[in-house]
Amino acid sequence: MDNKTKEEFNEQLRVMSTQAVLRSRAVADRLGINPTDLETLEILMREGKSTAGTLAKSTGLTTGAVTGVIDRLSRSGFAARESDPDDRRKILVALNGKKVMEEIAPLFRSIADAVDELLDGYPDEELVSILGFLKKINALSREDLDRLAPR
């Protein structure tokens, strides 16, 4: 790949990242929550019930900041604290799946449908390559977040 193509590729990745942040803010505004709370909800949707410590590591926030996020998500009804059935001393944060499906899922439906339609236009071999690339980009991004996050 020549330098001009690499530059354009990197530019498009930055544009995609910026648009994702801006879209997250717009969705959070629609829901009446802040973007950090929405990002935490997205992590809970992917990873399932979680402790505050695990959420702190996943978000790159301090445990104190995560406690505030959990408090806000609990007040808004999007999540709740519950005892860990395997260790009642531990507290887990769990999504309110019904509220998420009713209020958050519809806000992502149009972009999800558009992406599905876009994916349908690519051969499977290309999608496998693109998927591999995205996984590597996400891993690099995670490593960078771990480097930048509070200790």
DAURMO-V406837 format. One record per pair of residues at least 6 apart in sequence whose C-alpha atoms are under 6 Angstrom apart, sorted by the first residue. I is the first residue (numbers start at 1). GAP is how many residues later the second one is. D is the distance in Angstrom with one decimal. If there is no record, write none. Layout:
# DAURMO-V406837
i:I gap:GAP d:D
i:I gap:GAP d:D
This chain:
# DAURMO-V406837
i:25 gap:10 d:5.2
i:28 gap:6 d:5.4
i:28 gap:7 d:5.3
i:37 gap:32 d:5.8
i:49 gap:43 d:6.0
i:49 gap:44 d:5.5
i:49 gap:45 d:4.7
i:50 gap:42 d:5.2
i:50 gap:43 d:5.3
i:51 gap:41 d:4.7
i:56 gap:6 d:5.7
i:56 gap:7 d:5.4
i:56 gap:10 d:5.9
i:60 gap:89 d:4.7
i:73 gap:6 d:5.3
i:74 gap:6 d:5.0
i:78 gap:17 d:6.0
i:78 gap:18 d:5.2
i:79 gap:15 d:5.4
i:79 gap:16 d:4.2
i:79 gap:17 d:5.1
i:80 gap:13 d:5.7
i:80 gap:14 d:5.4
i:81 gap:11 d:5.6
i:81 gap:12 d:4.7
i:82 gap:9 d:5.6
i:82 gap:10 d:5.3
i:83 gap:8 d:4.7
i:83 gap:9 d:6.0
i:84 gap:6 d:5.4
i:84 gap:7 d:5.7
i:84 gap:8 d:5.9
